[in-house]
Amino acid sequence: MHPDRPVNLPLPRLAAAMPVTAIASFLHRVTGIVLFAGTLFLCYVLDLALADEAGFERAAAIIEAPPGALATWAILTSLAYHVVAGVKHLLLDFHVGDSLRAAKIGAWLTIALAVLAAVGLAVWLW
């Protein structure tokens, strides 16, 4: 191992050095993981809601509580980002925006639309 090699990389400095296309790709992967885990939460709440009337009340209480509302917001925000990034990838399949300049614009647009969706979902949920 070379002695000048860094032992650990500080994440903020590493993220600042990454191109916006890499950040958009990383966020697409992270939102996929959040959606996978969030599906388990949503299935649990759905199972409670469909069990009986008392289960429906418990499911509503879970969703209305601050941690449940935050989890619901995170899942919906991840879904919004994942859909927008997926549409961007579909456009790339048709060679729309496959230059480096267009890829950067598409990444910024994807992140901006996801931020708008996150704010809109927060207003809608709370």
DSSP file (Angstrom, degrees, kcal/mol; ACC not computed):
  #  RESIDUE AA STRUCTURE BP1 BP2  ACC     N-H-->O    O-->H-N    N-H-->O    O-->H-N    TCO  KAPPA ALPHA  PHI   PSI    X-CA   Y-CA   Z-CA
    1    1 A M              0   0    0      0, 0.0     0, 0.0     0, 0.0     0, 0.0   0.000 360.0 360.0 360.0 134.1    0.0    0.0    0.0
    2    2 A H    >   -     0   0    0      1,-0.1     3,-1.3     2,-0.0     0, 0.0  -0.529 360.0-136.9 -72.9 134.8    1.4    3.4   -0.9
    3    3 A P  T 3  S+     0   0    0      0, 0.0    -1,-0.1     0, 0.0     0, 0.0   0.742 101.2  56.5 -68.7 -22.0    1.9    5.6    2.2
    4    4 A D  T 3  S+     0   0    0      2,-0.1    -2,-0.0     3,-0.0     3,-0.0   0.498  80.2 113.3 -86.4  -2.0    0.4    8.7    0.5
    5    5 A R  S <  S-     0   0    0     -3,-1.3     2,-0.1     1,-0.1     0, 0.0  -0.495  76.4-111.0 -70.8 134.2   -2.8    7.0   -0.2
    6    6 A P        -     0   0    0      0, 0.0     3,-0.1     0, 0.0    -1,-0.1  -0.395  17.2-152.8 -68.6 142.2   -5.7    8.5    1.8
    7    7 A V  S    S+     0   0    0      1,-0.3     2,-0.3    -2,-0.1    -2,-0.0   0.900  79.3   8.8 -80.5 -44.0   -7.1    6.2    4.5
    8    8 A N        -     0   0    0      2,-0.0    -1,-0.3     0, 0.0     0, 0.0  -0.983  68.7-138.3-137.7 151.1  -10.6    7.7    4.5
    9    9 A L        -     0   0    0     -2,-0.3     2,-0.3    -3,-0.1     5,-0.0  -0.933  23.1-125.1-110.9 122.0  -12.3   10.1    2.2
   10   10 A P     >  -     0   0    0      0, 0.0     4,-2.3     0, 0.0     3,-0.2  -0.506  19.0-139.9 -66.7 126.3  -14.5   12.8    3.7
   11   11 A L  H  > S+     0   0    0     -2,-0.3     4,-3.0     1,-0.2     5,-0.2   0.872  95.8  53.0 -60.3 -43.7  -17.9   12.5    2.1
   12   12 A P  H  > S+     0   0    0      0, 0.0     4,-1.9     0, 0.0    -1,-0.2   0.915 113.6  43.6 -60.6 -40.3  -18.7   16.3    1.7
   13   13 A R  H  > S+     0   0    0      2,-0.2     4,-1.1    -3,-0.2    -2,-0.2   0.881 115.2  49.3 -70.9 -36.8  -15.4   16.9   -0.1
   14   14 A L  H  X S+     0   0    0     -4,-2.3     4,-0.7     1,-0.2     3,-0.3   0.911 111.5  48.8 -67.2 -42.2  -15.8   13.8   -2.2
   15   15 A A  H >< S+     0   0    0     -4,-3.0     3,-0.6     1,-0.2    -2,-0.2   0.854 107.8  55.0 -67.0 -34.7  -19.4   14.8   -3.2
   16   16 A A  H 3< S+     0   0    0     -4,-1.9    -1,-0.2    -5,-0.2    -2,-0.2   0.801 108.0  50.0 -68.2 -27.6  -18.3   18.3   -4.1
   17   17 A A  H 3< S+     0   0    0     -4,-1.1    -1,-0.2    -3,-0.3    -2,-0.2   0.611  92.1  96.3 -85.8 -12.2  -15.7   16.9   -6.5
   18   18 A M  S << S-     0   0    0     -4,-0.7     2,-0.1    -3,-0.6    -3,-0.0  -0.517  81.4-112.3 -79.0 144.5  -18.1   14.5   -8.2
   19   19 A P    >>  -     0   0    0      0, 0.0     4,-1.8     0, 0.0     3,-0.7  -0.380  28.0-112.4 -69.9 156.6  -19.8   15.6  -11.4
   20   20 A V  H 3> S+     0   0    0      1,-0.3     4,-2.4     2,-0.2     5,-0.2   0.807 116.7  59.5 -62.9 -29.5  -23.5   16.3  -11.3
   21   21 A T  H 3> S+     0   0    0      2,-0.2     4,-2.0     1,-0.2    -1,-0.3   0.875 105.4  48.5 -66.7 -35.6  -24.2   13.3  -13.5
   22   22 A A  H <> S+     0   0    0     -3,-0.7     4,-2.6     2,-0.2    -2,-0.2   0.885 110.9  50.5 -69.9 -38.5  -22.5   11.0  -11.0
   23   23 A I  H  X S+     0   0    0     -4,-1.8     4,-2.6     2,-0.2    -2,-0.2   0.917 110.6  49.3 -64.8 -42.5  -24.6   12.6   -8.2
   24   24 A A  H  X S+     0   0    0     -4,-2.4     4,-1.8     2,-0.2    -2,-0.2   0.897 112.2  48.4 -63.1 -40.1  -27.8   12.0  -10.2
   25   25 A S  H  X S+     0   0    0     -4,-2.0     4,-1.8     2,-0.2    -2,-0.2   0.913 111.4  49.5 -65.6 -43.0  -26.8    8.4  -10.8
   26   26 A F  H  X S+     0   0    0     -4,-2.6     4,-2.5     1,-0.2    -2,-0.2   0.921 110.7  49.9 -61.9 -44.7  -26.0    7.8   -7.2
   27   27 A L  H  X S+     0   0    0     -4,-2.6     4,-2.7     1,-0.2    -1,-0.2   0.854 106.6  56.1 -63.6 -34.4  -29.4    9.4   -6.1
   28   28 A H  H  X S+     0   0    0     -4,-1.8     4,-1.4     2,-0.2    -1,-0.2   0.902 110.4  44.6 -63.6 -40.2  -31.2    7.1   -8.6
   29   29 A R  H  X S+     0   0    0     -4,-1.8     4,-1.7     2,-0.2    -2,-0.2   0.909 113.3  50.1 -69.7 -41.9  -29.6    4.1   -7.0
   30   30 A V  H  X S+     0   0    0     -4,-2.5     4,-2.5     1,-0.2    -2,-0.2   0.909 109.1  51.4 -64.0 -42.1  -30.3    5.3   -3.4
   31   31 A T  H  X S+     0   0    0     -4,-2.7     4,-2.4     1,-0.2    -1,-0.2   0.844 105.9  56.2 -66.5 -30.7  -34.0    6.1   -4.2
   32   32 A G  H  X S+     0   0    0     -4,-1.4     4,-2.0    -5,-0.2    -1,-0.2   0.902 108.8  46.6 -63.5 -40.1  -34.3    2.5   -5.6
   33   33 A I  H  X S+     0   0    0     -4,-1.7     4,-2.5     2,-0.2     5,-0.2   0.906 111.6  50.9 -67.5 -41.8  -33.1    1.1   -2.3
   34   34 A V  H  X S+     0   0    0     -4,-2.5     4,-2.9     1,-0.2    -2,-0.2   0.899 110.3  50.2 -62.5 -40.0  -35.5    3.5   -0.3
   35   35 A L  H  X S+     0   0    0     -4,-2.4     4,-1.7     2,-0.2    -1,-0.2   0.893 109.5  50.9 -65.6 -39.1  -38.4    2.3   -2.5
   36   36 A F  H  X S+     0   0    0     -4,-2.0     4,-0.8     2,-0.2    -2,-0.2   0.948 116.7  39.4 -62.6 -48.1  -37.5   -1.3   -1.9
   37   37 A A  H >X S+     0   0    0     -4,-2.5     4,-1.3     1,-0.2     3,-0.6   0.879 113.3  56.3 -69.5 -37.1  -37.4   -0.9    1.9
   38   38 A G  H 3X S+     0   0    0     -4,-2.9     4,-2.8    -5,-0.2    -1,-0.2   0.796  96.3  64.7 -66.1 -28.1  -40.4    1.5    1.8
   39   39 A T  H 3X S+     0   0    0     -4,-1.7     4,-2.5     1,-0.2    -1,-0.2   0.876  99.6  52.9 -61.7 -36.6  -42.5   -1.2    0.0
   40   40 A L  H <X S+     0   0    0     -4,-0.8     4,-2.0    -3,-0.6    -1,-0.2   0.922 110.6  46.8 -63.8 -43.4  -42.1   -3.3    3.2
   41   41 A F  H  X S+     0   0    0     -4,-1.3     4,-2.3     2,-0.2    -2,-0.2   0.926 113.7  47.8 -62.7 -45.7  -43.4   -0.5    5.3
   42   42 A L  H  X S+     0   0    0     -4,-2.8     4,-2.4     1,-0.2    -2,-0.2   0.873 110.5  51.5 -66.5 -36.9  -46.3    0.2    2.9
   43   43 A C  H  X S+     0   0    0     -4,-2.5     4,-2.6    -5,-0.2    -1,-0.2   0.894 109.8  50.7 -65.3 -39.3  -47.3   -3.5    2.8
   44   44 A Y  H  X S+     0   0    0     -4,-2.0     4,-2.3     2,-0.2    -2,-0.2   0.934 112.2  45.9 -62.5 -46.4  -47.3   -3.6    6.6
   45   45 A V  H  X S+     0   0    0     -4,-2.3     4,-2.5     1,-0.2    -2,-0.2   0.893 113.3  50.2 -65.4 -39.1  -49.6   -0.5    6.8
   46   46 A L  H  X S+     0   0    0     -4,-2.4     4,-2.1     2,-0.2    -1,-0.2   0.904 108.9  51.9 -64.6 -41.1  -51.8   -1.9    4.0
   47   47 A D  H  X S+     0   0    0     -4,-2.6     4,-0.8     1,-0.2    -2,-0.2   0.916 111.6  47.0 -61.4 -42.8  -52.1   -5.3    5.9
   48   48 A L  H >X S+     0   0    0     -4,-2.3     4,-0.8     1,-0.2     3,-0.8   0.932 111.9  50.5 -61.4 -45.4  -53.1   -3.4    9.0
   49   49 A A  H 3< S+     0   0    0     -4,-2.5     7,-0.3     1,-0.2    -2,-0.2   0.822 112.8  45.3 -65.9 -32.0  -55.6   -1.3    7.2
   50   50 A L  H 3< S+     0   0    0     -4,-2.1    -1,-0.2    -5,-0.1    -2,-0.2   0.559  95.9  77.5 -89.7  -7.8  -57.3   -4.3    5.5
   51   51 A A  H << S-     0   0    0     -4,-0.8     2,-0.3    -3,-0.8    -2,-0.2   0.982 109.9 -52.0 -67.6 -57.5  -57.5   -6.5    8.6
   52   52 A D     X  -     0   0    0     -4,-0.8     4,-2.0     1,-0.1    -1,-0.2  -0.921  63.2 -74.5-165.0-174.7  -60.4   -4.9   10.3
   53   53 A E  H  > S+     0   0    0     -2,-0.3     4,-1.9     1,-0.2     5,-0.1   0.887 128.5  50.0 -65.7 -38.6  -61.7   -1.5   11.5
   54   54 A A  H  > S+     0   0    0      1,-0.2     4,-2.2     2,-0.2    -1,-0.2   0.885 109.9  51.7 -66.1 -37.9  -59.4   -1.4   14.5
   55   55 A G  H  > S+     0   0    0      2,-0.2     4,-2.6     1,-0.2    -1,-0.2   0.866 106.5  54.3 -65.8 -35.4  -56.5   -2.2   12.2
   56   56 A F  H  X S+     0   0    0     -4,-2.0     4,-2.4    -7,-0.3    -1,-0.2   0.909 108.3  48.9 -63.4 -41.3  -57.5    0.6    9.9
   57   57 A E  H  X S+     0   0    0     -4,-1.9     4,-2.1     2,-0.2    -2,-0.2   0.896 111.6  49.2 -64.9 -40.0  -57.4    3.0   12.8
   58   58 A R  H  X S+     0   0    0     -4,-2.2     4,-2.2     2,-0.2    -2,-0.2   0.904 110.7  50.3 -65.5 -40.6  -54.0    1.8   13.8
   59   59 A A  H  X S+     0   0    0     -4,-2.6     4,-2.3     1,-0.2    -2,-0.2   0.913 110.8  49.2 -63.9 -41.9  -52.7    2.2   10.2
   60   60 A A  H  X S+     0   0    0     -4,-2.4     4,-2.3     1,-0.2    -1,-0.2   0.894 110.2  51.5 -63.3 -39.0  -54.1    5.7   10.0
   61   61 A A  H  X S+     0   0    0     -4,-2.1     4,-1.4     2,-0.2    -1,-0.2   0.882 109.2  50.7 -65.4 -37.5  -52.4    6.5   13.4
   62   62 A I  H  < S+     0   0    0     -4,-2.2     6,-0.4     1,-0.2    -2,-0.2   0.933 113.5  44.2 -64.6 -45.6  -49.1    5.2   12.0
   63   63 A I  H  < S+     0   0    0     -4,-2.3    -2,-0.2     1,-0.2    -1,-0.2   0.852 114.9  48.7 -69.2 -34.4  -49.3    7.3    8.9
   64   64 A E  H  < S+     0   0    0     -4,-2.3    -1,-0.2    -5,-0.2    -2,-0.2   0.697  90.6  94.4 -81.7 -18.7  -50.4   10.4   10.7
   65   65 A A  S  X S-     0   0    0     -4,-1.4     4,-3.0    -3,-0.2     5,-0.3  -0.411  91.0-110.4 -69.1 150.1  -47.7   10.2   13.4
   66   66 A P  H  > S+     0   0    0      0, 0.0     4,-2.4     0, 0.0     5,-0.2   0.877 116.8  47.5 -53.8 -43.7  -44.6   12.3   12.6
   67   67 A P  H  > S+     0   0    0      0, 0.0     4,-2.3     0, 0.0     5,-0.1   0.914 115.1  46.6 -65.3 -37.8  -42.3    9.3   11.9
   68   68 A G  H  > S+     0   0    0     -6,-0.4     4,-2.5     2,-0.2    -5,-0.2   0.896 112.8  48.8 -68.1 -39.8  -44.9    7.6    9.7
   69   69 A A  H  X S+     0   0    0     -4,-3.0     4,-2.5     2,-0.2    -1,-0.2   0.891 112.1  49.5 -66.0 -38.5  -45.5   10.9    7.9
   70   70 A L  H  X S+     0   0    0     -4,-2.4     4,-2.6    -5,-0.3    -2,-0.2   0.906 111.5  48.8 -66.0 -41.3  -41.8   11.3    7.4
   71   71 A A  H  X S+     0   0    0     -4,-2.3     4,-2.3     2,-0.2    -2,-0.2   0.914 111.9  49.0 -64.5 -42.0  -41.4    7.8    6.1
   72   72 A T  H  X S+     0   0    0     -4,-2.5     4,-2.6     2,-0.2     5,-0.2   0.914 111.9  49.0 -62.8 -42.9  -44.4    8.3    3.7
   73   73 A W  H  X S+     0   0    0     -4,-2.5     4,-2.8     1,-0.2     5,-0.2   0.914 111.1  50.0 -62.4 -42.9  -42.8   11.6    2.5
   74   74 A A  H  X S+     0   0    0     -4,-2.6     4,-2.2     2,-0.2    -2,-0.2   0.898 112.4  47.3 -63.8 -40.1  -39.4    9.8    2.0
   75   75 A I  H  X S+     0   0    0     -4,-2.3     4,-2.3     2,-0.2    -2,-0.2   0.933 115.0  44.8 -67.4 -45.7  -41.0    7.0    0.0
   76   76 A L  H  X S+     0   0    0     -4,-2.6     4,-2.4     2,-0.2    -2,-0.2   0.881 113.8  50.0 -67.6 -37.4  -43.1    9.3   -2.2
   77   77 A T  H  X S+     0   0    0     -4,-2.8     4,-2.5    -5,-0.2    -1,-0.2   0.900 111.0  49.5 -66.3 -40.3  -40.1   11.7   -2.8
   78   78 A S  H  X S+     0   0    0     -4,-2.2     4,-2.7    -5,-0.2    -2,-0.2   0.897 110.3  51.1 -63.9 -39.5  -38.0    8.7   -3.7
   79   79 A L  H  X S+     0   0    0     -4,-2.3     4,-2.4     2,-0.2    -2,-0.2   0.920 109.9  49.6 -63.0 -43.4  -40.7    7.5   -6.1
   80   80 A A  H  X S+     0   0    0     -4,-2.4     4,-2.4     2,-0.2    -2,-0.2   0.941 114.2  44.3 -61.9 -47.6  -40.9   11.0   -7.7
   81   81 A Y  H  X S+     0   0    0     -4,-2.5     4,-2.9     1,-0.2     5,-0.3   0.926 113.3  51.3 -62.7 -43.5  -37.1   11.1   -8.2
   82   82 A H  H  X S+     0   0    0     -4,-2.7     4,-2.0     1,-0.2    -1,-0.2   0.882 111.3  47.4 -63.6 -38.5  -36.9    7.6   -9.4
   83   83 A V  H  X S+     0   0    0     -4,-2.4     4,-2.5     2,-0.2    -1,-0.2   0.936 113.2  47.6 -67.5 -46.3  -39.6    8.2  -12.0
   84   84 A V  H  X S+     0   0    0     -4,-2.4     4,-2.0     1,-0.2    -2,-0.2   0.928 115.2  45.5 -62.1 -44.5  -38.1   11.5  -13.3
   85   85 A A  H  X S+     0   0    0     -4,-2.9     4,-2.1     1,-0.2    -1,-0.2   0.860 111.1  54.1 -67.2 -34.3  -34.6    9.8  -13.5
   86   86 A G  H  X S+     0   0    0     -4,-2.0     4,-2.3    -5,-0.3    -2,-0.2   0.900 107.3  49.8 -65.0 -40.7  -36.2    6.8  -15.2
   87   87 A V  H  X S+     0   0    0     -4,-2.5     4,-2.4     2,-0.2    -2,-0.2   0.897 109.1  53.0 -63.6 -39.5  -37.8    9.0  -17.8
   88   88 A K  H  X S+     0   0    0     -4,-2.0     4,-1.8     1,-0.2    -2,-0.2   0.912 109.7  48.2 -61.1 -41.3  -34.4   10.6  -18.4
   89   89 A H  H  X S+     0   0    0     -4,-2.1     4,-1.5     2,-0.2    -2,-0.2   0.873 109.0  53.1 -67.4 -36.8  -32.9    7.2  -18.9
   90   90 A L  H  X S+     0   0    0     -4,-2.3     4,-0.9     1,-0.2    -2,-0.2   0.903 107.9  51.1 -64.1 -39.7  -35.7    6.3  -21.4
   91   91 A L  H ><>S+     0   0    0     -4,-2.4     5,-2.5     1,-0.2     3,-0.7   0.878 105.5  56.0 -63.8 -36.0  -35.0    9.4  -23.3
   92   92 A L  H ><5S+     0   0    0     -4,-1.8     3,-1.8     1,-0.2    -1,-0.2   0.844  99.1  60.9 -64.0 -32.3  -31.3    8.4  -23.4
   93   93 A D  H 3<5S+     0   0    0     -4,-1.5    -1,-0.2     1,-0.3    -2,-0.2   0.803 105.7  47.4 -63.3 -27.4  -32.4    5.1  -25.0
   94   94 A F  T <<5S-     0   0    0     -4,-0.9    -1,-0.3    -3,-0.7    -2,-0.2   0.179 122.9-109.3 -96.6  16.1  -33.8    7.2  -27.9
   95   95 A H  T < 5S+     0   0    0     -3,-1.8     2,-0.7     1,-0.2     3,-0.4   0.807  70.4 145.6  59.9  34.3  -30.6    9.2  -28.1
   96   96 A V  S   <S-     0   0    0     -5,-2.5    -1,-0.2     1,-0.2    -2,-0.1  -0.909  75.5  -1.1 -99.2 114.1  -32.2   12.3  -26.7
   97   97 A G  S    S+     0   0    0     -2,-0.7    -1,-0.2    -3,-0.1     9,-0.1   0.835  84.2 139.5  79.9  34.1  -29.7   14.2  -24.5
   98   98 A D        +     0   0    0     -3,-0.4     2,-0.2    -7,-0.1    -2,-0.1   0.317  41.3  96.6 -97.1  11.6  -26.8   11.8  -24.9
   99   99 A S  S  > S-     0   0    0      1,-0.1     4,-2.3    -4,-0.1     5,-0.2  -0.544  87.5-111.2 -87.4 165.5  -24.1   14.4  -25.3
  100  100 A L  H  > S+     0   0    0      2,-0.2     4,-2.0     1,-0.2     5,-0.2   0.912 118.0  48.5 -64.1 -42.5  -22.0   15.4  -22.2
  101  101 A R  H  > S+     0   0    0      1,-0.2     4,-2.2     2,-0.2    -1,-0.2   0.929 113.7  46.6 -63.7 -44.9  -23.6   18.9  -22.1
  102  102 A A  H  > S+     0   0    0      1,-0.2     4,-2.9     2,-0.2    -1,-0.2   0.851 109.0  55.7 -66.6 -33.8  -27.1   17.5  -22.4
  103  103 A A  H  X S+     0   0    0     -4,-2.3     4,-2.2     2,-0.2    -1,-0.2   0.898 108.4  47.7 -65.0 -39.9  -26.4   14.9  -19.8
  104  104 A K  H  X S+     0   0    0     -4,-2.0     4,-2.4     2,-0.2    -2,-0.2   0.919 113.4  47.3 -65.9 -42.9  -25.4   17.6  -17.3
  105  105 A I  H  X S+     0   0    0     -4,-2.2     4,-2.6     1,-0.2    -2,-0.2   0.918 112.5  50.3 -63.5 -42.6  -28.5   19.6  -18.1
  106  106 A G  H  X S+     0   0    0     -4,-2.9     4,-2.4     2,-0.2    -2,-0.2   0.872 110.1  50.0 -63.2 -37.9  -30.6   16.5  -17.7
  107  107 A A  H  X S+     0   0    0     -4,-2.2     4,-2.4     2,-0.2    -2,-0.2   0.928 112.5  46.1 -67.1 -44.6  -29.0   15.7  -14.4
  108  108 A W  H  X S+     0   0    0     -4,-2.4     4,-2.6     1,-0.2    -2,-0.2   0.904 113.7  49.8 -63.6 -39.7  -29.6   19.2  -13.1
  109  109 A L  H  X S+     0   0    0     -4,-2.6     4,-2.7     2,-0.2     5,-0.2   0.897 109.8  51.0 -65.6 -40.4  -33.2   19.1  -14.4
  110  110 A T  H  X S+     0   0    0     -4,-2.4     4,-2.0     2,-0.2    -2,-0.2   0.928 113.1  44.8 -61.9 -46.0  -33.8   15.8  -12.7
  111  111 A I  H  X S+     0   0    0     -4,-2.4     4,-2.2     2,-0.2    -2,-0.2   0.905 113.7  50.3 -65.8 -41.3  -32.5   17.0   -9.4
  112  112 A A  H  X S+     0   0    0     -4,-2.6     4,-2.3     1,-0.2    -2,-0.2   0.919 111.3  47.6 -64.8 -43.7  -34.5   20.3   -9.7
  113  113 A L  H  X S+     0   0    0     -4,-2.7     4,-2.4     1,-0.2    -1,-0.2   0.873 111.2  52.0 -65.2 -35.6  -37.8   18.5  -10.5
  114  114 A A  H  X S+     0   0    0     -4,-2.0     4,-2.5    -5,-0.2    -1,-0.2   0.891 108.6  50.2 -67.4 -38.6  -37.2   16.1   -7.6
  115  115 A V  H  X S+     0   0    0     -4,-2.2     4,-2.4     2,-0.2    -2,-0.2   0.922 111.3  48.8 -64.6 -43.3  -36.7   19.0   -5.2
  116  116 A L  H  X S+     0   0    0     -4,-2.3     4,-2.6     1,-0.2    -2,-0.2   0.910 112.2  48.7 -61.1 -41.8  -39.9   20.6   -6.5
  117  117 A A  H  X S+     0   0    0     -4,-2.4     4,-2.8     2,-0.2    -2,-0.2   0.895 109.7  52.4 -64.9 -39.5  -41.7   17.3   -6.1
  118  118 A A  H  X S+     0   0    0     -4,-2.5     4,-2.1     2,-0.2    -2,-0.2   0.916 111.9  45.3 -63.6 -42.6  -40.3   16.9   -2.5
  119  119 A V  H  X S+     0   0    0     -4,-2.4     4,-2.4     2,-0.2    -2,-0.2   0.930 113.9  49.3 -66.5 -44.6  -41.6   20.4   -1.6
  120  120 A G  H  X S+     0   0    0     -4,-2.6     4,-2.3     1,-0.2    -2,-0.2   0.899 111.6  48.7 -60.7 -41.4  -45.0   19.7   -3.2
  121  121 A L  H  X S+     0   0    0     -4,-2.8     4,-2.7     2,-0.2     5,-0.2   0.869 109.7  52.6 -66.8 -36.5  -45.3   16.4   -1.4
  122  122 A A  H  X S+     0   0    0     -4,-2.1     4,-2.4    -5,-0.2    -2,-0.2   0.917 110.9  46.7 -65.1 -42.1  -44.4   18.0    1.9
  123  123 A V  H  < S+     0   0    0     -4,-2.4    -2,-0.2     1,-0.2    -1,-0.2   0.914 114.4  48.3 -64.6 -41.5  -47.0   20.7    1.5
  124  124 A W  H  < S+     0   0    0     -4,-2.3    -2,-0.2    -5,-0.2    -1,-0.2   0.898 116.2  41.8 -66.4 -41.4  -49.6   18.0    0.5
  125  125 A L  H  <        0   0    0     -4,-2.7    -2,-0.2     1,-0.2    -1,-0.2   0.858 360.0 360.0 -76.8 -34.9  -48.8   15.7    3.4
  126  126 A W     <        0   0    0     -4,-2.4    -2,-0.2    -5,-0.2    -1,-0.2   0.419 360.0 360.0-109.6 360.0  -48.5   18.3    6.1
